[in-house]
Amino acid sequence: MMVEPMAGDALDDNINPVGRIYYSASTMICVPTSLAQETGLALGAQAGEKRLAEVIRSGGFNQVRRAAETPLNMVLEAT
């Protein structure tokens, strides 16, 4: 299970008040932390379900589905 901020796959899907807050936090916290790690993907706070599923599958999982969602978060299940 993975809980991530609710994000669309395209930039236009994320230009809203909540998306702007997530992008701001991502710039200061998520991206620098990711770049400091070995993989350095820097997906940020608005990766979107499609990109997250690609990364999860590259880690060896076969299936990824959205198990639940709220207006602010999505829960992805990987098997």
mmCIF file of the N, C-alpha and C atoms, coordinates in Angstrom:
data_MODEL
# 
_entry.id   MODEL 
# 
loop_
_atom_site.group_PDB 
_atom_site.id 
_atom_site.type_symbol 
_atom_site.label_atom_id 
_atom_site.label_alt_id 
_atom_site.label_comp_id 
_atom_site.label_asym_id 
_atom_site.label_entity_id 
_atom_site.label_seq_id 
_atom_site.pdbx_PDB_ins_code 
_atom_site.Cartn_x 
_atom_site.Cartn_y 
_atom_site.Cartn_z 
_atom_site.occupancy 
_atom_site.B_iso_or_equiv 
_atom_site.pdbx_formal_charge 
_atom_site.auth_seq_id 
_atom_site.auth_comp_id 
_atom_site.auth_asym_id 
_atom_site.auth_atom_id 
_atom_site.pdbx_PDB_model_num 
ATOM 1   N N  . MET A 1 1  ? 0.838   -1.168 0.000   1.00 0.00 ? 1  MET A N  1 
ATOM 2   C CA . MET A 1 1  ? 0.000   0.000  0.000   1.00 0.00 ? 1  MET A CA 1 
ATOM 3   C C  . MET A 1 1  ? 0.886   1.235  0.000   1.00 0.00 ? 1  MET A C  1 
ATOM 4   N N  . MET A 1 2  ? 0.426   2.213  -0.712  1.00 0.00 ? 2  MET A N  1 
ATOM 5   C CA . MET A 1 2  ? 1.171   3.465  -0.837  1.00 0.00 ? 2  MET A CA 1 
ATOM 6   C C  . MET A 1 2  ? 0.161   4.613  -0.806  1.00 0.00 ? 2  MET A C  1 
ATOM 7   N N  . VAL A 1 3  ? 0.358   5.561  0.077   1.00 0.00 ? 3  VAL A N  1 
ATOM 8   C CA . VAL A 1 3  ? -0.513  6.733  0.153   1.00 0.00 ? 3  VAL A CA 1 
ATOM 9   C C  . VAL A 1 3  ? 0.252   7.911  -0.429  1.00 0.00 ? 3  VAL A C  1 
ATOM 10  N N  . GLU A 1 4  ? -0.335  8.528  -1.432  1.00 0.00 ? 4  GLU A N  1 
ATOM 11  C CA . GLU A 1 4  ? 0.298   9.647  -2.119  1.00 0.00 ? 4  GLU A CA 1 
ATOM 12  C C  . GLU A 1 4  ? -0.703  10.785 -2.272  1.00 0.00 ? 4  GLU A C  1 
ATOM 13  N N  . PRO A 1 5  ? -0.222  12.008 -2.446  1.00 0.00 ? 5  PRO A N  1 
ATOM 14  C CA . PRO A 1 5  ? -1.138  13.112 -2.707  1.00 0.00 ? 5  PRO A CA 1 
ATOM 15  C C  . PRO A 1 5  ? -1.947  12.850 -3.978  1.00 0.00 ? 5  PRO A C  1 
ATOM 16  N N  . MET A 1 6  ? -3.209  13.269 -3.973  1.00 0.00 ? 6  MET A N  1 
ATOM 17  C CA . MET A 1 6  ? -4.063  13.134 -5.142  1.00 0.00 ? 6  MET A CA 1 
ATOM 18  C C  . MET A 1 6  ? -3.510  14.034 -6.239  1.00 0.00 ? 6  MET A C  1 
ATOM 19  N N  . ALA A 1 7  ? -3.125  13.436 -7.339  1.00 0.00 ? 7  ALA A N  1 
ATOM 20  C CA . ALA A 1 7  ? -2.540  14.195 -8.445  1.00 0.00 ? 7  ALA A CA 1 
ATOM 21  C C  . ALA A 1 7  ? -2.979  13.598 -9.760  1.00 0.00 ? 7  ALA A C  1 
ATOM 22  N N  . GLY A 1 8  ? -3.161  14.462 -10.736 1.00 0.00 ? 8  GLY A N  1 
ATOM 23  C CA . GLY A 1 8  ? -3.450  13.995 -12.083 1.00 0.00 ? 8  GLY A CA 1 
ATOM 24  C C  . GLY A 1 8  ? -2.157  13.694 -12.815 1.00 0.00 ? 8  GLY A C  1 
ATOM 25  N N  . ASP A 1 9  ? -2.287  13.079 -13.977 1.00 0.00 ? 9  ASP A N  1 
ATOM 26  C CA . ASP A 1 9  ? -1.104  12.727 -14.757 1.00 0.00 ? 9  ASP A CA 1 
ATOM 27  C C  . ASP A 1 9  ? -0.563  13.894 -15.574 1.00 0.00 ? 9  ASP A C  1 
ATOM 28  N N  . ALA A 1 10 ? -1.373  14.933 -15.767 1.00 0.00 ? 10 ALA A N  1 
ATOM 29  C CA . ALA A 1 10 ? -0.952  16.096 -16.550 1.00 0.00 ? 10 ALA A CA 1 
ATOM 30  C C  . ALA A 1 10 ? -0.867  17.343 -15.661 1.00 0.00 ? 10 ALA A C  1 
ATOM 31  N N  . LEU A 1 11 ? 0.010   18.251 -16.009 1.00 0.00 ? 11 LEU A N  1 
ATOM 32  C CA . LEU A 1 11 ? 0.186   19.483 -15.242 1.00 0.00 ? 11 LEU A CA 1 
ATOM 33  C C  . LEU A 1 11 ? -1.133  20.229 -15.064 1.00 0.00 ? 11 LEU A C  1 
ATOM 34  N N  . ASP A 1 12 ? -1.920  20.326 -16.117 1.00 0.00 ? 12 ASP A N  1 
ATOM 35  C CA . ASP A 1 12 ? -3.187  21.060 -16.044 1.00 0.00 ? 12 ASP A CA 1 
ATOM 36  C C  . ASP A 1 12 ? -4.140  20.475 -14.998 1.00 0.00 ? 12 ASP A C  1 
ATOM 37  N N  . ASP A 1 13 ? -4.027  19.181 -14.737 1.00 0.00 ? 13 ASP A N  1 
ATOM 38  C CA . ASP A 1 13 ? -4.881  18.535 -13.735 1.00 0.00 ? 13 ASP A CA 1 
ATOM 39  C C  . ASP A 1 13 ? -4.540  18.981 -12.321 1.00 0.00 ? 13 ASP A C  1 
ATOM 40  N N  . ASN A 1 14 ? -3.354  19.526 -12.135 1.00 0.00 ? 14 ASN A N  1 
ATOM 41  C CA . ASN A 1 14 ? -2.864  19.836 -10.800 1.00 0.00 ? 14 ASN A CA 1 
ATOM 42  C C  . ASN A 1 14 ? -2.797  21.325 -10.486 1.00 0.00 ? 14 ASN A C  1 
ATOM 43  N N  . ILE A 1 15 ? -3.201  22.160 -11.411 1.00 0.00 ? 15 ILE A N  1 
ATOM 44  C CA . ILE A 1 15 ? -3.170  23.604 -11.161 1.00 0.00 ? 15 ILE A CA 1 
ATOM 45  C C  . ILE A 1 15 ? -4.478  24.000 -10.482 1.00 0.00 ? 15 ILE A C  1 
ATOM 46  N N  . ASN A 1 16 ? -4.464  23.885 -9.175  1.00 0.00 ? 16 ASN A N  1 
ATOM 47  C CA . ASN A 1 16 ? -5.597  24.237 -8.319  1.00 0.00 ? 16 ASN A CA 1 
ATOM 48  C C  . ASN A 1 16 ? -5.005  24.603 -6.962  1.00 0.00 ? 16 ASN A C  1 
ATOM 49  N N  . PRO A 1 17 ? -5.794  25.092 -6.023  1.00 0.00 ? 17 PRO A N  1 
ATOM 50  C CA . PRO A 1 17 ? -5.211  25.514 -4.745  1.00 0.00 ? 17 PRO A CA 1 
ATOM 51  C C  . PRO A 1 17 ? -4.421  24.417 -4.029  1.00 0.00 ? 17 PRO A C  1 
ATOM 52  N N  . VAL A 1 18 ? -4.943  23.200 -3.978  1.00 0.00 ? 18 VAL A N  1 
ATOM 53  C CA . VAL A 1 18 ? -4.234  22.114 -3.295  1.00 0.00 ? 18 VAL A CA 1 
ATOM 54  C C  . VAL A 1 18 ? -2.976  21.731 -4.066  1.00 0.00 ? 18 VAL A C  1 
ATOM 55  N N  . GLY A 1 19 ? -3.069  21.629 -5.378  1.00 0.00 ? 19 GLY A N  1 
ATOM 56  C CA . GLY A 1 19 ? -1.912  21.298 -6.198  1.00 0.00 ? 19 GLY A CA 1 
ATOM 57  C C  . GLY A 1 19 ? -0.792  22.301 -6.033  1.00 0.00 ? 19 GLY A C  1 
ATOM 58  N N  . ARG A 1 20 ? -1.134  23.566 -5.914  1.00 0.00 ? 20 ARG A N  1 
ATOM 59  C CA . ARG A 1 20 ? -0.111  24.605 -5.726  1.00 0.00 ? 20 ARG A CA 1 
ATOM 60  C C  . ARG A 1 20 ? 0.614   24.431 -4.395  1.00 0.00 ? 20 ARG A C  1 
ATOM 61  N N  . ILE A 1 21 ? -0.129  24.055 -3.369  1.00 0.00 ? 21 ILE A N  1 
ATOM 62  C CA . ILE A 1 21 ? 0.512   23.803 -2.068  1.00 0.00 ? 21 ILE A CA 1 
ATOM 63  C C  . ILE A 1 21 ? 1.441   22.604 -2.169  1.00 0.00 ? 21 ILE A C  1 
ATOM 64  N N  . TYR A 1 22 ? 0.967   21.530 -2.823  1.00 0.00 ? 22 TYR A N  1 
ATOM 65  C CA . TYR A 1 22 ? 1.805   20.332 -2.984  1.00 0.00 ? 22 TYR A CA 1 
ATOM 66  C C  . TYR A 1 22 ? 3.064   20.642 -3.783  1.00 0.00 ? 22 TYR A C  1 
ATOM 67  N N  . TYR A 1 23 ? 2.933   21.411 -4.858  1.00 0.00 ? 23 TYR A N  1 
ATOM 68  C CA . TYR A 1 23 ? 4.117   21.767 -5.649  1.00 0.00 ? 23 TYR A CA 1 
ATOM 69  C C  . TYR A 1 23 ? 5.106   22.579 -4.815  1.00 0.00 ? 23 TYR A C  1 
ATOM 70  N N  . SER A 1 24 ? 4.607   23.489 -3.993  1.00 0.00 ? 24 SER A N  1 
ATOM 71  C CA . SER A 1 24 ? 5.497   24.296 -3.144  1.00 0.00 ? 24 SER A CA 1 
ATOM 72  C C  . SER A 1 24 ? 6.258   23.424 -2.161  1.00 0.00 ? 24 SER A C  1 
ATOM 73  N N  . ALA A 1 25 ? 5.546   22.529 -1.490  1.00 0.00 ? 25 ALA A N  1 
ATOM 74  C CA . ALA A 1 25 ? 6.203   21.637 -0.534  1.00 0.00 ? 25 ALA A CA 1 
ATOM 75  C C  . ALA A 1 25 ? 7.190   20.722 -1.248  1.00 0.00 ? 25 ALA A C  1 
ATOM 76  N N  . SER A 1 26 ? 6.803   20.246 -2.415  1.00 0.00 ? 26 SER A N  1 
ATOM 77  C CA . SER A 1 26 ? 7.665   19.348 -3.180  1.00 0.00 ? 26 SER A CA 1 
ATOM 78  C C  . SER A 1 26 ? 8.989   20.012 -3.531  1.00 0.00 ? 26 SER A C  1 
ATOM 79  N N  . THR A 1 27 ? 8.923   21.266 -3.923  1.00 0.00 ? 27 THR A N  1 
ATOM 80  C CA . THR A 1 27 ? 10.129  21.989 -4.308  1.00 0.00 ? 27 THR A CA 1 
ATOM 81  C C  . THR A 1 27 ? 11.120  22.092 -3.152  1.00 0.00 ? 27 THR A C  1 
ATOM 82  N N  . MET A 1 28 ? 10.595  22.242 -1.946  1.00 0.00 ? 28 MET A N  1 
ATOM 83  C CA . MET A 1 28 ? 11.457  22.423 -0.783  1.00 0.00 ? 28 MET A CA 1 
ATOM 84  C C  . MET A 1 28 ? 11.848  21.118 -0.087  1.00 0.00 ? 28 MET A C  1 
ATOM 85  N N  . ILE A 1 29 ? 11.008  20.068 -0.205  1.00 0.00 ? 29 ILE A N  1 
ATOM 86  C CA . ILE A 1 29 ? 11.236  18.854 0.579   1.00 0.00 ? 29 ILE A CA 1 
ATOM 87  C C  . ILE A 1 29 ? 11.463  17.630 -0.311  1.00 0.00 ? 29 ILE A C  1 
ATOM 88  N N  . CYS A 1 30 ? 10.485  17.317 -1.152  1.00 0.00 ? 30 CYS A N  1 
ATOM 89  C CA . CYS A 1 30 ? 10.494  16.037 -1.883  1.00 0.00 ? 30 CYS A CA 1 
ATOM 90  C C  . CYS A 1 30 ? 11.602  15.949 -2.934  1.00 0.00 ? 30 CYS A C  1 
ATOM 91  N N  . VAL A 1 31 ? 11.707  16.953 -3.785  1.00 0.00 ? 31 VAL A N  1 
ATOM 92  C CA . VAL A 1 31 ? 12.681  16.889 -4.879  1.00 0.00 ? 31 VAL A CA 1 
ATOM 93  C C  . VAL A 1 31 ? 14.118  16.865 -4.357  1.00 0.00 ? 31 VAL A C  1 
ATOM 94  N N  . PRO A 1 32 ? 14.524  17.773 -3.457  1.00 0.00 ? 32 PRO A N  1 
ATOM 95  C CA . PRO A 1 32 ? 15.909  17.708 -2.962  1.00 0.00 ? 32 PRO A CA 1 
ATOM 96  C C  . PRO A 1 32 ? 16.229  16.389 -2.258  1.00 0.00 ? 32 PRO A C  1 
ATOM 97  N N  . THR A 1 33 ? 15.268  15.859 -1.498  1.00 0.00 ? 33 THR A N  1 
ATOM 98  C CA . THR A 1 33 ? 15.493  14.590 -0.814  1.00 0.00 ? 33 THR A CA 1 
ATOM 99  C C  . THR A 1 33 ? 15.692  13.465 -1.815  1.00 0.00 ? 33 THR A C  1 
ATOM 100 N N  . SER A 1 34 ? 14.872  13.433 -2.849  1.00 0.00 ? 34 SER A N  1 
ATOM 101 C CA . SER A 1 34 ? 15.002  12.391 -3.873  1.00 0.00 ? 34 SER A CA 1 
ATOM 102 C C  . SER A 1 34 ? 16.324  12.511 -4.621  1.00 0.00 ? 34 SER A C  1 
ATOM 103 N N  . LEU A 1 35 ? 16.694  13.716 -4.992  1.00 0.00 ? 35 LEU A N  1 
ATOM 104 C CA . LEU A 1 35 ? 17.939  13.900 -5.740  1.00 0.00 ? 35 LEU A CA 1 
ATOM 105 C C  . LEU A 1 35 ? 19.170  13.495 -4.920  1.00 0.00 ? 35 LEU A C  1 
ATOM 106 N N  . ALA A 1 36 ? 19.054  13.553 -3.598  1.00 0.00 ? 36 ALA A N  1 
ATOM 107 C CA . ALA A 1 36 ? 20.169  13.168 -2.736  1.00 0.00 ? 36 ALA A CA 1 
ATOM 108 C C  . ALA A 1 36 ? 20.313  11.651 -2.604  1.00 0.00 ? 36 ALA A C  1 
ATOM 109 N N  . GLN A 1 37 ? 19.311  10.910 -3.077  1.00 0.00 ? 37 GLN A N  1 
ATOM 110 C CA . GLN A 1 37 ? 19.352  9.449  -2.986  1.00 0.00 ? 37 GLN A CA 1 
ATOM 111 C C  . GLN A 1 37 ? 19.915  8.843  -4.265  1.00 0.00 ? 37 GLN A C  1 
ATOM 112 N N  . GLU A 1 38 ? 20.259  7.573  -4.198  1.00 0.00 ? 38 GLU A N  1 
ATOM 113 C CA . GLU A 1 38 ? 20.903  6.887  -5.315  1.00 0.00 ? 38 GLU A CA 1 
ATOM 114 C C  . GLU A 1 38 ? 20.089  6.918  -6.602  1.00 0.00 ? 38 GLU A C  1 
ATOM 115 N N  . THR A 1 39 ? 18.779  6.666  -6.520  1.00 0.00 ? 39 THR A N  1 
ATOM 116 C CA . THR A 1 39 ? 17.963  6.627  -7.739  1.00 0.00 ? 39 THR A CA 1 
ATOM 117 C C  . THR A 1 39 ? 17.714  8.014  -8.304  1.00 0.00 ? 39 THR A C  1 
ATOM 118 N N  . GLY A 1 40 ? 17.483  8.986  -7.455  1.00 0.00 ? 40 GLY A N  1 
ATOM 119 C CA . GLY A 1 40 ? 17.319  10.372 -7.885  1.00 0.00 ? 40 GLY A CA 1 
ATOM 120 C C  . GLY A 1 40 ? 16.205  10.628 -8.873  1.00 0.00 ? 40 GLY A C  1 
ATOM 121 N N  . LEU A 1 41 ? 15.051  9.954  -8.724  1.00 0.00 ? 41 LEU A N  1 
ATOM 122 C CA . LEU A 1 41 ? 13.946  10.143 -9.669  1.00 0.00 ? 41 LEU A CA 1 
ATOM 123 C C  . LEU A 1 41 ? 13.294  11.517 -9.563  1.00 0.00 ? 41 LEU A C  1 
ATOM 124 N N  . ALA A 1 42 ? 13.261  12.090 -8.365  1.00 0.00 ? 42 ALA A N  1 
ATOM 125 C CA . ALA A 1 42 ? 12.670  13.412 -8.136  1.00 0.00 ? 42 ALA A CA 1 
ATOM 126 C C  . ALA A 1 42 ? 11.275  13.530 -8.723  1.00 0.00 ? 42 ALA A C  1 
ATOM 127 N N  . LEU A 1 43 ? 10.394  12.597 -8.369  1.00 0.00 ? 43 LEU A N  1 
ATOM 128 C CA . LEU A 1 43 ? 9.023   12.623 -8.867  1.00 0.00 ? 43 LEU A CA 1 
ATOM 129 C C  . LEU A 1 43 ? 8.236   13.798 -8.308  1.00 0.00 ? 43 LEU A C  1 
ATOM 130 N N  . GLY A 1 44 ? 8.584   14.263 -7.134  1.00 0.00 ? 44 GLY A N  1 
ATOM 131 C CA . GLY A 1 44 ? 7.901   15.396 -6.545  1.00 0.00 ? 44 GLY A CA 1 
ATOM 132 C C  . GLY A 1 44 ? 6.544   15.023 -5.982  1.00 0.00 ? 44 GLY A C  1 
ATOM 133 N N  . ALA A 1 45 ? 5.753   16.025 -5.667  1.00 0.00 ? 45 ALA A N  1 
ATOM 134 C CA . ALA A 1 45 ? 4.474   15.807 -5.006  1.00 0.00 ? 45 ALA A CA 1 
ATOM 135 C C  . ALA A 1 45 ? 3.338   15.552 -5.978  1.00 0.00 ? 45 ALA A C  1 
ATOM 136 N N  . GLN A 1 46 ? 3.542   15.735 -7.242  1.00 0.00 ? 46 GLN A N  1 
ATOM 137 C CA . GLN A 1 46 ? 2.465   15.605 -8.218  1.00 0.00 ? 46 GLN A CA 1 
ATOM 138 C C  . GLN A 1 46 ? 2.847   14.630 -9.322  1.00 0.00 ? 46 GLN A C  1 
ATOM 139 N N  . ALA A 1 47 ? 3.255   13.440 -8.952  1.00 0.00 ? 47 ALA A N  1 
ATOM 140 C CA . ALA A 1 47 ? 3.702   12.466 -9.949  1.00 0.00 ? 47 ALA A CA 1 
ATOM 141 C C  . ALA A 1 47 ? 2.549   11.905 -10.767 1.00 0.00 ? 47 ALA A C  1 
ATOM 142 N N  . GLY A 1 48 ? 1.393   11.750 -10.186 1.00 0.00 ? 48 GLY A N  1 
ATOM 143 C CA . GLY A 1 48 ? 0.260   11.166 -10.890 1.00 0.00 ? 48 GLY A CA 1 
ATOM 144 C C  . GLY A 1 48 ? 0.280   9.647  -10.838 1.00 0.00 ? 48 GLY A C  1 
ATOM 145 N N  . GLU A 1 49 ? -0.895  9.059  -10.926 1.00 0.00 ? 49 GLU A N  1 
ATOM 146 C CA . GLU A 1 49 ? -1.019  7.612  -10.780 1.00 0.00 ? 49 GLU A CA 1 
ATOM 147 C C  . GLU A 1 49 ? -0.268  6.845  -11.856 1.00 0.00 ? 49 GLU A C  1 
ATOM 148 N N  . LYS A 1 50 ? -0.281  7.332  -13.087 1.00 0.00 ? 50 LYS A N  1 
ATOM 149 C CA . LYS A 1 50 ? 0.386   6.627  -14.184 1.00 0.00 ? 50 LYS A CA 1 
ATOM 150 C C  . LYS A 1 50 ? 1.890   6.496  -13.918 1.00 0.00 ? 50 LYS A C  1 
ATOM 151 N N  . ARG A 1 51 ? 2.545   7.597  -13.563 1.00 0.00 ? 51 ARG A N  1 
ATOM 152 C CA . ARG A 1 51 ? 3.995   7.575  -13.322 1.00 0.00 ? 51 ARG A CA 1 
ATOM 153 C C  . ARG A 1 51 ? 4.333   6.764  -12.073 1.00 0.00 ? 51 ARG A C  1 
ATOM 154 N N  . LEU A 1 52 ? 3.529   6.904  -11.032 1.00 0.00 ? 52 LEU A N  1 
ATOM 155 C CA . LEU A 1 52 ? 3.763   6.120  -9.823  1.00 0.00 ? 52 LEU A CA 1 
ATOM 156 C C  . LEU A 1 52 ? 3.662   4.625  -10.117 1.00 0.00 ? 52 LEU A C  1 
ATOM 157 N N  . ALA A 1 53 ? 2.675   4.229  -10.911 1.00 0.00 ? 53 ALA A N  1 
ATOM 158 C CA . ALA A 1 53 ? 2.512   2.817  -11.269 1.00 0.00 ? 53 ALA A CA 1 
ATOM 159 C C  . ALA A 1 53 ? 3.726   2.306  -12.041 1.00 0.00 ? 53 ALA A C  1 
ATOM 160 N N  . GLU A 1 54 ? 4.278   3.132  -12.927 1.00 0.00 ? 54 GLU A N  1 
ATOM 161 C CA . GLU A 1 54 ? 5.482   2.736  -13.674 1.00 0.00 ? 54 GLU A CA 1 
ATOM 162 C C  . GLU A 1 54 ? 6.646   2.467  -12.722 1.00 0.00 ? 54 GLU A C  1 
ATOM 163 N N  . VAL A 1 55 ? 6.832   3.343  -11.757 1.00 0.00 ? 55 VAL A N  1 
ATOM 164 C CA . VAL A 1 55 ? 7.931   3.189  -10.794 1.00 0.00 ? 55 VAL A CA 1 
ATOM 165 C C  . VAL A 1 55 ? 7.701   1.950  -9.927  1.00 0.00 ? 55 VAL A C  1 
ATOM 166 N N  . ILE A 1 56 ? 6.471   1.743  -9.486  1.00 0.00 ? 56 ILE A N  1 
ATOM 167 C CA . ILE A 1 56 ? 6.163   0.580  -8.658  1.00 0.00 ? 56 ILE A CA 1 
ATOM 168 C C  . ILE A 1 56 ? 6.415   -0.710 -9.438  1.00 0.00 ? 56 ILE A C  1 
ATOM 169 N N  . ARG A 1 57 ? 5.974   -0.750 -10.694 1.00 0.00 ? 57 ARG A N  1 
ATOM 170 C CA . ARG A 1 57 ? 6.192   -1.945 -11.518 1.00 0.00 ? 57 ARG A CA 1 
ATOM 171 C C  . ARG A 1 57 ? 7.680   -2.189 -11.764 1.00 0.00 ? 57 ARG A C  1 
ATOM 172 N N  . SER A 1 58 ? 8.451   -1.133 -11.923 1.00 0.00 ? 58 SER A N  1 
ATOM 173 C CA . SER A 1 58 ? 9.894   -1.303 -12.126 1.00 0.00 ? 58 SER A CA 1 
ATOM 174 C C  . SER A 1 58 ? 10.567  -1.884 -10.886 1.00 0.00 ? 58 SER A C  1 
ATOM 175 N N  . GLY A 1 59 ? 9.899   -1.789 -9.738  1.00 0.00 ? 59 GLY A N  1 
ATOM 176 C CA . GLY A 1 59 ? 10.407  -2.368 -8.505  1.00 0.00 ? 59 GLY A CA 1 
ATOM 177 C C  . GLY A 1 59 ? 10.035  -3.823 -8.321  1.00 0.00 ? 59 GLY A C  1 
ATOM 178 N N  . GLY A 1 60 ? 9.361   -4.419 -9.320  1.00 0.00 ? 60 GLY A N  1 
ATOM 179 C CA . GLY A 1 60 ? 9.068   -5.841 -9.268  1.00 0.00 ? 60 GLY A CA 1 
ATOM 180 C C  . GLY A 1 60 ? 7.622   -6.214 -9.015  1.00 0.00 ? 60 GLY A C  1 
ATOM 181 N N  . PHE A 1 61 ? 6.766   -5.234 -8.812  1.00 0.00 ? 61 PHE A N  1 
ATOM 182 C CA . PHE A 1 61 ? 5.353   -5.544 -8.620  1.00 0.00 ? 61 PHE A CA 1 
ATOM 183 C C  . PHE A 1 61 ? 4.686   -5.705 -9.983  1.00 0.00 ? 61 PHE A C  1 
ATOM 184 N N  . ASN A 1 62 ? 3.686   -6.586 -10.047 1.00 0.00 ? 62 ASN A N  1 
ATOM 185 C CA . ASN A 1 62 ? 3.015   -6.859 -11.322 1.00 0.00 ? 62 ASN A CA 1 
ATOM 186 C C  . ASN A 1 62 ? 1.769   -6.019 -11.549 1.00 0.00 ? 62 ASN A C  1 
ATOM 187 N N  . GLN A 1 63 ? 1.031   -5.763 -10.477 1.00 0.00 ? 63 GLN A N  1 
ATOM 188 C CA . GLN A 1 63 ? -0.227  -5.031 -10.613 1.00 0.00 ? 63 GLN A CA 1 
ATOM 189 C C  . GLN A 1 63 ? -0.266  -3.849 -9.654  1.00 0.00 ? 63 GLN A C  1 
ATOM 190 N N  . VAL A 1 64 ? -0.852  -2.767 -10.122 1.00 0.00 ? 64 VAL A N  1 
ATOM 191 C CA . VAL A 1 64 ? -1.050  -1.581 -9.295  1.00 0.00 ? 64 VAL A CA 1 
ATOM 192 C C  . VAL A 1 64 ? -2.478  -1.109 -9.533  1.00 0.00 ? 64 VAL A C  1 
ATOM 193 N N  . ARG A 1 65 ? -3.201  -0.875 -8.452  1.00 0.00 ? 65 ARG A N  1 
ATOM 194 C CA . ARG A 1 65 ? -4.564  -0.352 -8.585  1.00 0.00 ? 65 ARG A CA 1 
ATOM 195 C C  . ARG A 1 65 ? -4.829  0.676  -7.500  1.00 0.00 ? 65 ARG A C  1 
ATOM 196 N N  . ARG A 1 66 ? -5.738  1.592  -7.800  1.00 0.00 ? 66 ARG A N  1 
ATOM 197 C CA . ARG A 1 66 ? -6.134  2.577  -6.798  1.00 0.00 ? 66 ARG A CA 1 
ATOM 198 C C  . ARG A 1 66 ? -7.139  1.907  -5.877  1.00 0.00 ? 66 ARG A C  1 
ATOM 199 N N  . ALA A 1 67 ? -6.765  1.727  -4.629  1.00 0.00 ? 67 ALA A N  1 
ATOM 200 C CA . ALA A 1 67 ? -7.611  1.027  -3.665  1.00 0.00 ? 67 ALA A CA 1 
ATOM 201 C C  . ALA A 1 67 ? -8.611  1.964  -2.997  1.00 0.00 ? 67 ALA A C  1 
ATOM 202 N N  . ALA A 1 68 ? -8.228  3.229  -2.827  1.00 0.00 ? 68 ALA A N  1 
ATOM 203 C CA . ALA A 1 68 ? -9.088  4.210  -2.173  1.00 0.00 ? 68 ALA A CA 1 
ATOM 204 C C  . ALA A 1 68 ? -8.610  5.604  -2.538  1.00 0.00 ? 68 ALA A C  1 
ATOM 205 N N  . GLU A 1 69 ? -9.457  6.580  -2.270  1.00 0.00 ? 69 GLU A N  1 
ATOM 206 C CA . GLU A 1 69 ? -9.064  7.971  -2.507  1.00 0.00 ? 69 GLU A CA 1 
ATOM 207 C C  . GLU A 1 69 ? -9.881  8.904  -1.637  1.00 0.00 ? 69 GLU A C  1 
ATOM 208 N N  . THR A 1 70 ? -9.301  10.047 -1.362  1.00 0.00 ? 70 THR A N  1 
ATOM 209 C CA . THR A 1 70 ? -9.981  11.166 -0.712  1.00 0.00 ? 70 THR A CA 1 
ATOM 210 C C  . THR A 1 70 ? -9.725  12.376 -1.601  1.00 0.00 ? 70 THR A C  1 
ATOM 211 N N  . PRO A 1 71 ? -10.301 13.510 -1.297  1.00 0.00 ? 71 PRO A N  1 
ATOM 212 C CA . PRO A 1 71 ? -9.985  14.687 -2.115  1.00 0.00 ? 71 PRO A CA 1 
ATOM 213 C C  . PRO A 1 71 ? -8.496  15.075 -2.095  1.00 0.00 ? 71 PRO A C  1 
ATOM 214 N N  . LEU A 1 72 ? -7.765  14.640 -1.070  1.00 0.00 ? 72 LEU A N  1 
ATOM 215 C CA . LEU A 1 72 ? -6.357  15.028 -0.938  1.00 0.00 ? 72 LEU A CA 1 
ATOM 216 C C  . LEU A 1 72 ? -5.369  13.899 -1.199  1.00 0.00 ? 72 LEU A C  1 
ATOM 217 N N  . ASN A 1 73 ? -5.781  12.655 -1.090  1.00 0.00 ? 73 ASN A N  1 
ATOM 218 C CA . ASN A 1 73 ? -4.844  11.531 -1.215  1.00 0.00 ? 73 ASN A CA 1 
ATOM 219 C C  . ASN A 1 73 ? -5.420  10.386 -2.040  1.00 0.00 ? 73 ASN A C  1 
ATOM 220 N N  . MET A 1 74 ? -4.520  9.572  -2.581  1.00 0.00 ? 74 MET A N  1 
ATOM 221 C CA . MET A 1 74 ? -4.902  8.321  -3.219  1.00 0.00 ? 74 MET A CA 1 
ATOM 222 C C  . MET A 1 74 ? -4.103  7.197  -2.562  1.00 0.00 ? 74 MET A C  1 
ATOM 223 N N  . VAL A 1 75 ? -4.726  6.041  -2.468  1.00 0.00 ? 75 VAL A N  1 
ATOM 224 C CA . VAL A 1 75 ? -4.082  4.865  -1.894  1.00 0.00 ? 75 VAL A CA 1 
ATOM 225 C C  . VAL A 1 75 ? -3.921  3.863  -3.027  1.00 0.00 ? 75 VAL A C  1 
ATOM 226 N N  . LEU A 1 76 ? -2.669  3.507  -3.321  1.00 0.00 ? 76 LEU A N  1 
ATOM 227 C CA . LEU A 1 76 ? -2.382  2.542  -4.369  1.00 0.00 ? 76 LEU A CA 1 
ATOM 228 C C  . LEU A 1 76 ? -2.002  1.213  -3.722  1.00 0.00 ? 76 LEU A C  1 
ATOM 229 N N  . GLU A 1 77 ? -2.534  0.142  -4.286  1.00 0.00 ? 77 GLU A N  1 
ATOM 230 C CA . GLU A 1 77 ? -2.214  -1.203 -3.831  1.00 0.00 ? 77 GLU A CA 1 
ATOM 231 C C  . GLU A 1 77 ? -1.345  -1.861 -4.888  1.00 0.00 ? 77 GLU A C  1 
ATOM 232 N N  . ALA A 1 78 ? -0.219  -2.405 -4.474  1.00 0.00 ? 78 ALA A N  1 
ATOM 233 C CA . ALA A 1 78 ? 0.698   -3.081 -5.398  1.00 0.00 ? 78 ALA A CA 1 
ATOM 234 C C  . ALA A 1 78 ? 0.810   -4.545 -4.996  1.00 0.00 ? 78 ALA A C  1 
ATOM 235 N N  . THR A 1 79 ? 0.711   -5.417 -6.000  1.00 0.00 ? 79 THR A N  1 
ATOM 236 C CA . THR A 1 79 ? 0.858   -6.852 -5.733  1.00 0.00 ? 79 THR A CA 1 
ATOM 237 C C  . THR A 1 79 ? 1.803   -7.459 -6.734  1.00 0.00 ? 79 THR A C  1 
# 
